[in-house]
Amino acid sequence: MGQCAAQTFSNITPHKWLAVQKKAAANQVILNGDSGETAQQGFTFSWHYDALSPILTIPCLNRPLWAPHAAP
């Protein structure tokens, strides 16, 4: 269990952000709004989308013990 380094995605236009939200919803992960936090299958993560930058940041706040920690 533990945190992982945040993943940052640049050049995320509003159109791309909408596509990310739709893809997540198709997998039962609801990303309401431009920032928030959710838990799914033992993982807890947050997201923050800044349309002015345009950057999407997704840190994993908690993961199950069986899930490997991503290499930096």
N, C-alpha and C positions, 0 to 999 in steps of 0.2 A: 504494500500500500504506500502511496505517496504521490507527490507531485511530479510533473514532467515539465521540461522547458516549454515555453509558449511557442506556438507556431505562428509565424507572421506571413501574411500573403499580401503582396502589393499589386497595384493596378486592378483592384476589384471595383469595377464600375457598378452603378446601381443595378444594371441589367444582370451582371454576373452575380451580385449579391442575391438578387431575387432567384436566380437559378440554383444557388447554393441552398437557399431556404426551401425551395421546392424539392430538391433532391433529398435533403435531410428529412422533410416531412414524409416523403415516400418511404423512408426507413424508420418511421415513428419517432423521429427526433424533431420536436417543434422549436424553432428559433424565432420566438416572438420578439419583434423590435430589433433595434440595432445593437443592443447589449443585453446580457442576461446570464443566467446560470441554469443548468439542467443536469439531471442524473439519469443514466441509462445503463442497465446491465452491470452495475458495480463501478461505473466510471462517472465522475463528476467533472464537468468542464464548464467554462464560461466563454463568452465571446464578446467582442467589441468591434463593430464596424464603424469606421470613420469615412463617410462619403467624401469629405473634403480632401483627405490625404491621397488617394483612396486606399485604405489599409484595413484588412481584417486580421484580428489577433485572436487566437484560440489557445488558451492555456488549459492543460489538464490539471485539475485541482486534486483529484484523487483517483487512483486506479486499483484494481484488485491485485492481490499478491501474485496471482498466476500470470498477469500481463507483464511482459518484459518492459523494462525502462528503455526508451529510445536513446540511441547514442547521440551525443552532442554534435 
